[in-house]
Amino acid sequence: MRVRCCLAALLFSLSPLAAAAQPVSWQRYVVPETGASVDVPASIFAEESGKPETGYGRRFLTSDRRANLTIQSVQNDALESPARFLAGKNPPSGIVYKKVTNRFFVVSSICNDKIWYNRCNFAGRFANCILINYPAAEKRQWDSIVTRISNTLASR
């Protein structure tokens, strides 16, 4: 029994969120092509993973690859409202949280034991978005991190 507890403690201490017990190192990431920017916990999302599938931006991973963050600016040349833009993406039916205003949308749900969180702010011809996927079992540890990332998403 003691070996299991020690092993669990060791595994948790190797998790990127264990660093959250220590001060998290934040850096401002700017999408060069659009000027969209957001605070990124660089000590947690320590690995770059290339460009997003569409638009401009960057993908980041935790060192254990259990969580990822995508920052992207997607063209919105038709100047669609956040509601119309979201509807056009055919979001899944099981959304747990959804908020849509005339300037942004936020949607979140759970899929395959991961929470996915997507926020897009609308500015001119671009939807500036963050997409975060992380283990649902670690929701409480991620709450403040996701909140800061979301609240710092800004357009030029």
Secondary structure, DSSP 8 states (H G I E B T S, - for coil): -HHHHHHHHHHHHHSGGGGGGS---EEEEE-TTT--EEEEETTTS-EE----SSSEEEEEE-TTSS-EEEEEEEE-TT---HHHHHHHT---TT-SEEEE-SSEEEEEEEETTEEEEEEEEEETTEEEEEEEEEEGGGHHHHHHHHHHHHHH-B--
